[in-house]
Amino acid sequence: MKKSSKPAILIVLILLMIVTAFALVGVGIKLKYEHSLLQRDDLEKKVKTEGQRKIKLTAEYQTVTAEEMIISIAANELGLIRNMQPSIIIKFNKEKLEEVTEALAEKYE
């Protein structure tokens, strides 16, 4: 009695399909991994350029907000002058302050 070769061919075909499926899944995972690596590299470059941009903007901000720069712009472009004397001078007597402090302390005891 001769056995049929159909079950053997069927088993071989099923094994080939399983191996092919595993190979395709492996290739898909590898491609996705490489794509994620490329995305990570691009994002790292963006982070680096944004960091450099932040440093550049900080330096520009510091130059614009420097006191000398503000004074020169105010004087040259706006025609403002700098008031060197204080507008209000407050004078007080130290002895009078001590008396008031003692009076308040006695009042709230």
JOHULIN-V587812 format. One line per field, one symbol per residue. phi: phi as a letter, one per 40 degrees, with the letter a starting at -180 (. if undefined). psi: psi as a letter, one per 20 degrees, with the letter a starting at -180 (. if undefined). Layout:
# JOHULIN-V587812
phi=???
psi=???
This chain:
# JOHULIN-V587812
phi=.ccccccccccccccccccccccccccccccccccccccccccccccccccccccccccccccccccccccccccccbgcbccccccbbbbaccccccccccccccccc
psi=ppqqjghgggggggghhgggggggggggggggghghgggggghggggghhghhggghgggghhhjqghggghghgghikqqpoiqqhpppqqphghghghggghghhj.
